[in-house]
Amino acid sequence: MIRSVVAGTGAYLPEKILTNADLAKIVDTSDEWILERTGISQRHIASDGETTSDLATKAAIKALEAAGIDASELDLIVMATTTPDDTFPAAATHVQRRLGMTRGAAFDIQAVCSGFIYALNVADNFIKVGQAKNVLVIGAETMSRLLDWTDRTTCVLFGDGAGALVLKAGEGQGTAADQGVLSSHLYSDGRLRDLLYVDGGPSTTQTTGHLRMAGKEVFKHAVTNIAAAIMAALEANGFKAGDIDWFVPHQANRRILEATAKKIGLRPDSVVMTVGKHGNTSAASIPLALHEAVSDGRVKRGDLVLLEAMGGGFTWGSSLIRW
């Protein structure tokens, strides 16, 4: 059977760094308060005029270089973002133009923090049915543009950045020993919208709005839903928690990550955690963390890598990959 094999990863973070100490100068908070509750010490913020597609393009170029392919060989770009440059066209088409890709298609997916898992699943399915051989999957955000900088419960959490990977069609035997994406599992529940949302949009307020969140309720649902999605991935492929080499979760909050790993029984040293340096970068957080773990040599060929995320909507999901 056809499998979607990860051929390369890339990432980009804006130059500007906003520390907890910097935040304490503009909102009623402190480094200790933020660290204790979130594990975040700093986040990157896009500069004036720097767009989501700017970040995405730089991450995409690095992923293409790592994969050893040219943009002209791409059949598809699937980009996960909550913060596109424009209401339309899709930010993915801006990336397509800048890369010089003149064939195939490019489009965005909006599932907030779960966006990269959704995008990965869509790309995997395109490859499995033979509609694409080389796909660029991107998660990119400028979440700072949606923040209310007077709300200390949300503005301390988020940052900007982009991550990408290239999927290439490969051959497999249809077993869990195959290299590539083994399975993805997607979920949503629109009834929980009011726990995490943005209070604006083109057809309601004609503005982008600001991010609003009921933190305690989100935490409760996050651990439960994420754990269920992880178990679905393990059971679908005949694995147990102890079989996972690396757990690369959505980087929302250190306490959520630790509670999820403990609930499932994952080894603490298998968790890739970058939230302290990046904050919550929504759809960009998984590919950013994944790229770091690949670049520093932790993730190696043959490793079993588990990805998961949960975001507004609510949306959530997981993916299991044989690297």
Contacts in CASP RR format, 6 or more apart in sequence:
PFRMAT RR
TARGET T0000
AUTHOR 0000-0000-0000
METHOD contacts of the structure
MODEL  1
MIRSVVAGTGAYLPEKILTNADLAKIVDTSDEWILERTGISQRHIASDGE
TTSDLATKAAIKALEAAGIDASELDLIVMATTTPDDTFPAAATHVQRRLG
MTRGAAFDIQAVCSGFIYALNVADNFIKVGQAKNVLVIGAETMSRLLDWT
DRTTCVLFGDGAGALVLKAGEGQGTAADQGVLSSHLYSDGRLRDLLYVDG
GPSTTQTTGHLRMAGKEVFKHAVTNIAAAIMAALEANGFKAGDIDWFVPH
QANRRILEATAKKIGLRPDSVVMTVGKHGNTSAASIPLALHEAVSDGRVK
RGDLVLLEAMGGGFTWGSSLIRW
1 128 0 8 1.000
1 171 0 8 1.000
1 172 0 8 1.000
1 173 0 8 1.000
1 174 0 8 1.000
1 178 0 8 1.000
2 127 0 8 1.000
2 128 0 8 1.000
2 130 0 8 1.000
2 169 0 8 1.000
2 170 0 8 1.000
2 171 0 8 1.000
2 172 0 8 1.000
3 127 0 8 1.000
3 128 0 8 1.000
3 169 0 8 1.000
3 170 0 8 1.000
3 171 0 8 1.000
3 172 0 8 1.000
3 174 0 8 1.000
3 178 0 8 1.000
3 179 0 8 1.000
3 180 0 8 1.000
3 181 0 8 1.000
4 123 0 8 1.000
4 124 0 8 1.000
4 127 0 8 1.000
4 128 0 8 1.000
4 135 0 8 1.000
4 167 0 8 1.000
4 168 0 8 1.000
4 169 0 8 1.000
4 170 0 8 1.000
4 180 0 8 1.000
4 181 0 8 1.000
5 167 0 8 1.000
5 168 0 8 1.000
5 169 0 8 1.000
5 170 0 8 1.000
5 179 0 8 1.000
5 180 0 8 1.000
6 165 0 8 1.000
6 166 0 8 1.000
6 167 0 8 1.000
6 180 0 8 1.000
6 181 0 8 1.000
6 321 0 8 1.000
6 323 0 8 1.000
7 66 0 8 1.000
7 67 0 8 1.000
7 68 0 8 1.000
7 69 0 8 1.000
7 165 0 8 1.000
7 166 0 8 1.000
7 167 0 8 1.000
7 168 0 8 1.000
8 63 0 8 1.000
8 66 0 8 1.000
8 67 0 8 1.000
8 68 0 8 1.000
8 165 0 8 1.000
8 166 0 8 1.000
8 294 0 8 1.000
9 62 0 8 1.000
9 63 0 8 1.000
9 66 0 8 1.000
9 163 0 8 1.000
9 164 0 8 1.000
9 165 0 8 1.000
9 166 0 8 1.000
9 287 0 8 1.000
9 290 0 8 1.000
9 291 0 8 1.000
9 294 0 8 1.000
9 295 0 8 1.000
10 59 0 8 1.000
10 60 0 8 1.000
10 62 0 8 1.000
10 63 0 8 1.000
10 66 0 8 1.000
10 163 0 8 1.000
10 164 0 8 1.000
10 165 0 8 1.000
10 287 0 8 1.000
10 291 0 8 1.000
11 59 0 8 1.000
11 62 0 8 1.000
11 161 0 8 1.000
11 162 0 8 1.000
11 163 0 8 1.000
11 164 0 8 1.000
11 287 0 8 1.000
11 288 0 8 1.000
11 291 0 8 1.000
11 292 0 8 1.000
12 55 0 8 1.000
12 56 0 8 1.000
12 58 0 8 1.000
12 59 0 8 1.000
12 62 0 8 1.000
12 161 0 8 1.000
12 162 0 8 1.000
12 163 0 8 1.000
13 44 0 8 1.000
13 160 0 8 1.000
13 161 0 8 1.000
13 162 0 8 1.000
13 278 0 8 1.000
13 288 0 8 1.000
14 44 0 8 1.000
14 45 0 8 1.000
14 46 0 8 1.000
14 47 0 8 1.000
14 50 0 8 1.000
14 55 0 8 1.000
14 160 0 8 1.000
14 161 0 8 1.000
15 44 0 8 1.000
15 47 0 8 1.000
16 44 0 8 1.000
16 45 0 8 1.000
16 46 0 8 1.000
16 47 0 8 1.000
17 42 0 8 1.000
17 43 0 8 1.000
17 44 0 8 1.000
17 45 0 8 1.000
18 42 0 8 1.000
18 43 0 8 1.000
18 44 0 8 1.000
18 45 0 8 1.000
18 159 0 8 1.000
19 31 0 8 1.000
19 41 0 8 1.000
19 42 0 8 1.000
20 29 0 8 1.000
20 30 0 8 1.000
20 31 0 8 1.000
20 34 0 8 1.000
20 35 0 8 1.000
20 40 0 8 1.000
20 41 0 8 1.000
20 42 0 8 1.000
20 156 0 8 1.000
21 31 0 8 1.000
23 29 0 8 1.000
23 34 0 8 1.000
23 155 0 8 1.000
23 156 0 8 1.000
24 30 0 8 1.000
24 31 0 8 1.000
26 149 0 8 1.000
27 149 0 8 1.000
27 150 0 8 1.000
27 151 0 8 1.000
27 152 0 8 1.000
27 155 0 8 1.000
27 156 0 8 1.000
28 152 0 8 1.000
29 152 0 8 1.000
29 156 0 8 1.000
31 41 0 8 1.000
34 40 0 8 1.000
34 41 0 8 1.000
34 156 0 8 1.000
35 41 0 8 1.000
37 253 0 8 1.000
37 255 0 8 1.000
38 156 0 8 1.000
38 157 0 8 1.000
38 253 0 8 1.000
38 254 0 8 1.000
38 255 0 8 1.000
38 275 0 8 1.000
38 279 0 8 1.000
39 253 0 8 1.000
39 254 0 8 1.000
39 255 0 8 1.000
39 275 0 8 1.000
39 276 0 8 1.000
40 156 0 8 1.000
40 157 0 8 1.000
40 253 0 8 1.000
40 254 0 8 1.000
40 275 0 8 1.000
40 276 0 8 1.000
40 279 0 8 1.000
40 280 0 8 1.000
41 276 0 8 1.000
41 277 0 8 1.000
42 276 0 8 1.000
42 277 0 8 1.000
42 279 0 8 1.000
43 158 0 8 1.000
43 159 0 8 1.000
43 160 0 8 1.000
43 278 0 8 1.000
43 279 0 8 1.000
43 281 0 8 1.000
44 159 0 8 1.000
44 160 0 8 1.000
44 161 0 8 1.000
44 278 0 8 1.000
45 144 0 8 1.000
45 159 0 8 1.000
45 160 0 8 1.000
46 52 0 8 1.000
46 54 0 8 1.000
46 55 0 8 1.000
46 142 0 8 1.000
46 144 0 8 1.000
46 145 0 8 1.000
46 160 0 8 1.000
46 161 0 8 1.000
50 142 0 8 1.000
51 85 0 8 1.000
51 91 0 8 1.000
51 94 0 8 1.000
51 142 0 8 1.000
52 81 0 8 1.000
52 83 0 8 1.000
52 84 0 8 1.000
52 85 0 8 1.000
52 91 0 8 1.000
52 140 0 8 1.000
52 141 0 8 1.000
52 142 0 8 1.000
52 162 0 8 1.000
53 84 0 8 1.000
53 85 0 8 1.000
53 91 0 8 1.000
53 94 0 8 1.000
53 95 0 8 1.000
53 98 0 8 1.000
53 140 0 8 1.000
55 140 0 8 1.000
55 141 0 8 1.000
55 142 0 8 1.000
55 160 0 8 1.000
55 161 0 8 1.000
55 162 0 8 1.000
55 284 0 8 1.000
56 79 0 8 1.000
56 81 0 8 1.000
56 91 0 8 1.000
56 92 0 8 1.000
56 94 0 8 1.000
56 95 0 8 1.000
56 138 0 8 1.000
56 139 0 8 1.000
56 140 0 8 1.000
56 162 0 8 1.000
56 163 0 8 1.000
56 164 0 8 1.000
57 94 0 8 1.000
57 95 0 8 1.000
57 98 0 8 1.000
57 99 0 8 1.000
58 162 0 8 1.000
59 138 0 8 1.000
59 139 0 8 1.000
59 140 0 8 1.000
59 161 0 8 1.000
59 162 0 8 1.000
59 163 0 8 1.000
59 164 0 8 1.000
59 287 0 8 1.000
60 77 0 8 1.000
60 95 0 8 1.000
60 99 0 8 1.000
60 136 0 8 1.000
60 138 0 8 1.000
60 162 0 8 1.000
60 164 0 8 1.000
61 99 0 8 1.000
62 164 0 8 1.000
63 136 0 8 1.000
63 163 0 8 1.000
63 164 0 8 1.000
63 165 0 8 1.000
63 166 0 8 1.000
64 70 0 8 1.000
64 71 0 8 1.000
64 74 0 8 1.000
64 99 0 8 1.000
64 136 0 8 1.000
64 166 0 8 1.000
66 166 0 8 1.000
67 166 0 8 1.000
67 168 0 8 1.000
69 134 0 8 1.000
69 166 0 8 1.000
69 168 0 8 1.000
71 99 0 8 1.000
71 100 0 8 1.000
71 101 0 8 1.000
72 100 0 8 1.000
72 101 0 8 1.000
72 102 0 8 1.000
72 103 0 8 1.000
73 134 0 8 1.000
74 99 0 8 1.000
74 101 0 8 1.000
74 103 0 8 1.000
74 104 0 8 1.000
74 134 0 8 1.000
74 135 0 8 1.000
74 136 0 8 1.000
75 103 0 8 1.000
75 104 0 8 1.000
75 105 0 8 1.000
75 126 0 8 1.000
75 131 0 8 1.000
75 132 0 8 1.000
75 133 0 8 1.000
75 134 0 8 1.000
75 135 0 8 1.000
76 104 0 8 1.000
76 105 0 8 1.000
76 106 0 8 1.000
76 123 0 8 1.000
76 126 0 8 1.000
76 131 0 8 1.000
76 132 0 8 1.000
76 134 0 8 1.000
76 135 0 8 1.000
76 136 0 8 1.000
77 92 0 8 1.000
77 95 0 8 1.000
77 96 0 8 1.000
77 101 0 8 1.000
77 105 0 8 1.000
77 106 0 8 1.000
77 107 0 8 1.000
77 135 0 8 1.000
77 136 0 8 1.000
77 138 0 8 1.000
78 92 0 8 1.000
78 106 0 8 1.000
78 107 0 8 1.000
78 109 0 8 1.000
78 119 0 8 1.000
78 122 0 8 1.000
78 123 0 8 1.000
78 126 0 8 1.000
78 135 0 8 1.000
78 136 0 8 1.000
78 137 0 8 1.000
78 138 0 8 1.000
79 90 0 8 1.000
79 91 0 8 1.000
79 92 0 8 1.000
79 95 0 8 1.000
79 106 0 8 1.000
79 107 0 8 1.000
79 108 0 8 1.000
79 109 0 8 1.000
79 119 0 8 1.000
79 137 0 8 1.000
79 138 0 8 1.000
79 139 0 8 1.000
79 140 0 8 1.000
80 108 0 8 1.000
80 109 0 8 1.000
80 110 0 8 1.000
80 111 0 8 1.000
80 115 0 8 1.000
80 116 0 8 1.000
80 118 0 8 1.000
80 119 0 8 1.000
80 137 0 8 1.000
80 138 0 8 1.000
80 139 0 8 1.000
80 140 0 8 1.000
80 283 0 8 1.000
81 91 0 8 1.000
81 108 0 8 1.000
81 109 0 8 1.000
81 110 0 8 1.000
81 138 0 8 1.000
81 139 0 8 1.000
81 140 0 8 1.000
81 141 0 8 1.000
81 283 0 8 1.000
82 110 0 8 1.000
82 112 0 8 1.000
82 141 0 8 1.000
82 143 0 8 1.000
82 146 0 8 1.000
82 282 0 8 1.000
82 283 0 8 1.000
83 141 0 8 1.000
83 142 0 8 1.000
83 143 0 8 1.000
83 145 0 8 1.000
83 146 0 8 1.000
83 282 0 8 1.000
84 90 0 8 1.000
84 91 0 8 1.000
84 108 0 8 1.000
85 91 0 8 1.000
85 94 0 8 1.000
87 202 0 8 1.000
90 106 0 8 1.000
90 107 0 8 1.000
90 108 0 8 1.000
91 108 0 8 1.000
91 140 0 8 1.000
92 106 0 8 1.000
92 107 0 8 1.000
92 108 0 8 1.000
92 138 0 8 1.000
93 106 0 8 1.000
93 107 0 8 1.000
95 106 0 8 1.000
95 136 0 8 1.000
95 138 0 8 1.000
96 106 0 8 1.000
109 115 0 8 1.000
109 118 0 8 1.000
109 119 0 8 1.000
109 122 0 8 1.000
111 117 0 8 1.000
111 118 0 8 1.000
111 188 0 8 1.000
111 283 0 8 1.000
111 311 0 8 1.000
111 313 0 8 1.000
111 315 0 8 1.000
112 196 0 8 1.000
112 282 0 8 1.000
112 283 0 8 1.000
112 311 0 8 1.000
112 312 0 8 1.000
112 313 0 8 1.000
112 315 0 8 1.000
113 250 0 8 1.000
113 252 0 8 1.000
113 280 0 8 1.000
113 282 0 8 1.000
113 283 0 8 1.000
113 285 0 8 1.000
113 309 0 8 1.000
113 310 0 8 1.000
113 311 0 8 1.000
113 312 0 8 1.000
113 315 0 8 1.000
114 186 0 8 1.000
114 250 0 8 1.000
114 283 0 8 1.000
114 309 0 8 1.000
114 310 0 8 1.000
114 311 0 8 1.000
114 312 0 8 1.000
114 315 0 8 1.000
114 316 0 8 1.000
114 317 0 8 1.000
115 139 0 8 1.000
115 282 0 8 1.000
115 283 0 8 1.000
115 309 0 8 1.000
115 315 0 8 1.000
116 137 0 8 1.000
116 139 0 8 1.000
116 250 0 8 1.000
116 283 0 8 1.000
116 284 0 8 1.000
116 285 0 8 1.000
116 286 0 8 1.000
116 287 0 8 1.000
116 307 0 8 1.000
116 309 0 8 1.000
117 184 0 8 1.000
117 186 0 8 1.000
117 286 0 8 1.000
117 307 0 8 1.000
117 308 0 8 1.000
117 309 0 8 1.000
117 317 0 8 1.000
117 318 0 8 1.000
117 319 0 8 1.000
118 186 0 8 1.000
118 315 0 8 1.000
119 137 0 8 1.000
119 138 0 8 1.000
119 139 0 8 1.000
119 283 0 8 1.000
120 137 0 8 1.000
120 167 0 8 1.000
120 181 0 8 1.000
120 184 0 8 1.000
120 307 0 8 1.000
120 319 0 8 1.000
121 184 0 8 1.000
121 186 0 8 1.000
121 319 0 8 1.000
123 132 0 8 1.000
123 135 0 8 1.000
123 137 0 8 1.000
123 167 0 8 1.000
124 167 0 8 1.000
124 181 0 8 1.000
124 184 0 8 1.000
126 132 0 8 1.000
126 135 0 8 1.000
127 133 0 8 1.000
127 135 0 8 1.000
127 167 0 8 1.000
127 168 0 8 1.000
127 169 0 8 1.000
130 169 0 8 1.000
132 169 0 8 1.000
133 168 0 8 1.000
133 169 0 8 1.000
134 166 0 8 1.000
134 167 0 8 1.000
134 168 0 8 1.000
134 169 0 8 1.000
135 166 0 8 1.000
135 167 0 8 1.000
136 164 0 8 1.000
136 165 0 8 1.000
136 166 0 8 1.000
137 164 0 8 1.000
137 165 0 8 1.000
137 166 0 8 1.000
137 167 0 8 1.000
137 287 0 8 1.000
138 162 0 8 1.000
138 163 0 8 1.000
138 164 0 8 1.000
138 287 0 8 1.000
139 162 0 8 1.000
139 163 0 8 1.000
139 164 0 8 1.000
139 283 0 8 1.000
139 284 0 8 1.000
139 286 0 8 1.000
139 287 0 8 1.000
140 161 0 8 1.000
140 162 0 8 1.000
140 163 0 8 1.000
140 164 0 8 1.000
140 283 0 8 1.000
140 284 0 8 1.000
141 159 0 8 1.000
141 160 0 8 1.000
141 161 0 8 1.000
141 162 0 8 1.000
141 281 0 8 1.000
141 282 0 8 1.000
141 283 0 8 1.000
141 284 0 8 1.000
142 160 0 8 1.000
142 161 0 8 1.000
143 158 0 8 1.000
143 159 0 8 1.000
143 160 0 8 1.000
143 211 0 8 1.000
143 280 0 8 1.000
143 281 0 8 1.000
143 282 0 8 1.000
144 158 0 8 1.000
144 159 0 8 1.000
144 160 0 8 1.000
145 208 0 8 1.000
146 158 0 8 1.000
146 198 0 8 1.000
146 208 0 8 1.000
146 209 0 8 1.000
146 210 0 8 1.000
146 211 0 8 1.000
147 154 0 8 1.000
147 155 0 8 1.000
147 158 0 8 1.000
147 210 0 8 1.000
147 211 0 8 1.000
148 154 0 8 1.000
148 155 0 8 1.000
148 210 0 8 1.000
148 211 0 8 1.000
149 155 0 8 1.000
151 210 0 8 1.000
153 213 0 8 1.000
153 215 0 8 1.000
154 211 0 8 1.000
154 212 0 8 1.000
154 213 0 8 1.000
157 252 0 8 1.000
157 253 0 8 1.000
157 279 0 8 1.000
157 280 0 8 1.000
158 211 0 8 1.000
158 279 0 8 1.000
158 280 0 8 1.000
158 281 0 8 1.000
158 282 0 8 1.000
159 278 0 8 1.000
159 279 0 8 1.000
159 280 0 8 1.000
159 281 0 8 1.000
160 281 0 8 1.000
160 284 0 8 1.000
161 278 0 8 1.000
161 281 0 8 1.000
161 284 0 8 1.000
161 288 0 8 1.000
162 284 0 8 1.000
162 287 0 8 1.000
162 288 0 8 1.000
163 284 0 8 1.000
163 287 0 8 1.000
163 288 0 8 1.000
163 291 0 8 1.000
164 287 0 8 1.000
165 287 0 8 1.000
165 290 0 8 1.000
165 291 0 8 1.000
167 181 0 8 1.000
170 179 0 8 1.000
170 180 0 8 1.000
172 178 0 8 1.000
172 179 0 8 1.000
176 182 0 8 1.000
176 237 0 8 1.000
176 238 0 8 1.000
176 239 0 8 1.000
176 322 0 8 1.000
177 322 0 8 1.000
178 322 0 8 1.000
179 301 0 8 1.000
179 302 0 8 1.000
179 322 0 8 1.000
179 323 0 8 1.000
180 321 0 8 1.000
180 322 0 8 1.000
180 323 0 8 1.000
181 319 0 8 1.000
181 320 0 8 1.000
181 321 0 8 1.000
182 233 0 8 1.000
182 236 0 8 1.000
182 237 0 8 1.000
182 320 0 8 1.000
182 321 0 8 1.000
182 322 0 8 1.000
183 233 0 8 1.000
183 236 0 8 1.000
183 237 0 8 1.000
183 319 0 8 1.000
183 320 0 8 1.000
184 233 0 8 1.000
184 317 0 8 1.000
184 318 0 8 1.000
184 319 0 8 1.000
184 320 0 8 1.000
185 229 0 8 1.000
185 232 0 8 1.000
185 233 0 8 1.000
185 236 0 8 1.000
185 317 0 8 1.000
185 318 0 8 1.000
185 319 0 8 1.000
186 315 0 8 1.000
186 316 0 8 1.000
186 317 0 8 1.000
187 225 0 8 1.000
187 228 0 8 1.000
187 229 0 8 1.000
187 315 0 8 1.000
187 316 0 8 1.000
187 317 0 8 1.000
188 313 0 8 1.000
188 314 0 8 1.000
188 315 0 8 1.000
188 316 0 8 1.000
189 313 0 8 1.000
189 314 0 8 1.000
190 313 0 8 1.000
190 314 0 8 1.000
192 221 0 8 1.000
192 312 0 8 1.000
192 313 0 8 1.000
192 314 0 8 1.000
193 312 0 8 1.000
193 313 0 8 1.000
193 314 0 8 1.000
194 214 0 8 1.000
195 213 0 8 1.000
195 214 0 8 1.000
195 215 0 8 1.000
195 217 0 8 1.000
195 218 0 8 1.000
195 221 0 8 1.000
195 312 0 8 1.000
195 314 0 8 1.000
196 211 0 8 1.000
196 212 0 8 1.000
196 213 0 8 1.000
196 214 0 8 1.000
196 218 0 8 1.000
196 311 0 8 1.000
196 312 0 8 1.000
196 313 0 8 1.000
196 314 0 8 1.000
197 211 0 8 1.000
197 212 0 8 1.000
197 312 0 8 1.000
197 313 0 8 1.000
198 208 0 8 1.000
198 209 0 8 1.000
198 210 0 8 1.000
198 211 0 8 1.000
198 212 0 8 1.000
199 205 0 8 1.000
199 209 0 8 1.000
199 210 0 8 1.000
199 212 0 8 1.000
200 207 0 8 1.000
200 208 0 8 1.000
200 209 0 8 1.000
200 210 0 8 1.000
201 207 0 8 1.000
201 208 0 8 1.000
201 209 0 8 1.000
219 253 0 8 1.000
219 255 0 8 1.000
219 256 0 8 1.000
221 310 0 8 1.000
221 314 0 8 1.000
222 252 0 8 1.000
222 256 0 8 1.000
222 260 0 8 1.000
222 310 0 8 1.000
222 316 0 8 1.000
223 256 0 8 1.000
223 259 0 8 1.000
223 260 0 8 1.000
223 263 0 8 1.000
225 310 0 8 1.000
225 314 0 8 1.000
225 316 0 8 1.000
226 249 0 8 1.000
226 256 0 8 1.000
226 260 0 8 1.000
226 308 0 8 1.000
226 309 0 8 1.000
226 310 0 8 1.000
226 316 0 8 1.000
226 317 0 8 1.000
226 318 0 8 1.000
227 260 0 8 1.000
227 263 0 8 1.000
227 264 0 8 1.000
229 308 0 8 1.000
229 310 0 8 1.000
229 316 0 8 1.000
229 317 0 8 1.000
229 318 0 8 1.000
230 260 0 8 1.000
230 264 0 8 1.000
230 306 0 8 1.000
230 308 0 8 1.000
230 318 0 8 1.000
231 264 0 8 1.000
232 318 0 8 1.000
233 306 0 8 1.000
233 308 0 8 1.000
233 318 0 8 1.000
233 319 0 8 1.000
233 320 0 8 1.000
234 240 0 8 1.000
234 241 0 8 1.000
234 243 0 8 1.000
234 244 0 8 1.000
234 306 0 8 1.000
234 320 0 8 1.000
236 320 0 8 1.000
237 320 0 8 1.000
239 304 0 8 1.000
239 320 0 8 1.000
241 264 0 8 1.000
241 265 0 8 1.000
241 266 0 8 1.000
242 265 0 8 1.000
242 266 0 8 1.000
242 267 0 8 1.000
243 304 0 8 1.000
244 266 0 8 1.000
244 267 0 8 1.000
244 270 0 8 1.000
244 304 0 8 1.000
244 305 0 8 1.000
244 306 0 8 1.000
245 270 0 8 1.000
245 299 0 8 1.000
245 303 0 8 1.000
245 304 0 8 1.000
245 305 0 8 1.000
246 270 0 8 1.000
246 272 0 8 1.000
246 293 0 8 1.000
246 298 0 8 1.000
246 299 0 8 1.000
246 303 0 8 1.000
246 304 0 8 1.000
246 305 0 8 1.000
246 306 0 8 1.000
247 261 0 8 1.000
247 266 0 8 1.000
247 270 0 8 1.000
247 271 0 8 1.000
247 272 0 8 1.000
247 305 0 8 1.000
247 306 0 8 1.000
247 308 0 8 1.000
248 272 0 8 1.000
248 286 0 8 1.000
248 289 0 8 1.000
248 290 0 8 1.000
248 293 0 8 1.000
248 305 0 8 1.000
248 306 0 8 1.000
248 307 0 8 1.000
249 257 0 8 1.000
249 260 0 8 1.000
249 271 0 8 1.000
249 272 0 8 1.000
249 286 0 8 1.000
249 289 0 8 1.000
249 307 0 8 1.000
249 308 0 8 1.000
249 309 0 8 1.000
250 280 0 8 1.000
250 285 0 8 1.000
250 286 0 8 1.000
250 308 0 8 1.000
250 309 0 8 1.000
250 310 0 8 1.000
250 311 0 8 1.000
251 257 0 8 1.000
251 273 0 8 1.000
251 274 0 8 1.000
251 275 0 8 1.000
251 276 0 8 1.000
251 278 0 8 1.000
251 279 0 8 1.000
251 280 0 8 1.000
251 281 0 8 1.000
251 285 0 8 1.000
251 286 0 8 1.000
251 288 0 8 1.000
251 289 0 8 1.000
252 275 0 8 1.000
252 280 0 8 1.000
252 285 0 8 1.000
252 310 0 8 1.000
253 275 0 8 1.000
253 280 0 8 1.000
254 273 0 8 1.000
254 275 0 8 1.000
254 276 0 8 1.000
257 271 0 8 1.000
257 273 0 8 1.000
257 275 0 8 1.000
258 268 0 8 1.000
258 271 0 8 1.000
260 266 0 8 1.000
260 308 0 8 1.000
261 267 0 8 1.000
261 268 0 8 1.000
261 270 0 8 1.000
261 271 0 8 1.000
266 306 0 8 1.000
272 289 0 8 1.000
272 290 0 8 1.000
272 292 0 8 1.000
272 293 0 8 1.000
272 298 0 8 1.000
273 289 0 8 1.000
274 285 0 8 1.000
274 288 0 8 1.000
274 289 0 8 1.000
274 292 0 8 1.000
275 285 0 8 1.000
278 285 0 8 1.000
278 288 0 8 1.000
278 289 0 8 1.000
279 285 0 8 1.000
281 288 0 8 1.000
282 311 0 8 1.000
285 309 0 8 1.000
286 307 0 8 1.000
286 309 0 8 1.000
290 299 0 8 1.000
290 305 0 8 1.000
290 307 0 8 1.000
293 299 0 8 1.000
299 305 0 8 1.000
299 323 0 8 1.000
300 323 0 8 1.000
301 323 0 8 1.000
302 322 0 8 1.000
302 323 0 8 1.000
303 322 0 8 1.000
303 323 0 8 1.000
304 320 0 8 1.000
304 321 0 8 1.000
304 322 0 8 1.000
304 323 0 8 1.000
305 320 0 8 1.000
305 321 0 8 1.000
305 322 0 8 1.000
305 323 0 8 1.000
306 318 0 8 1.000
306 319 0 8 1.000
306 320 0 8 1.000
306 321 0 8 1.000
307 318 0 8 1.000
307 319 0 8 1.000
307 320 0 8 1.000
307 321 0 8 1.000
308 316 0 8 1.000
308 317 0 8 1.000
308 318 0 8 1.000
308 319 0 8 1.000
309 316 0 8 1.000
309 317 0 8 1.000
309 318 0 8 1.000
310 316 0 8 1.000
310 317 0 8 1.000
END
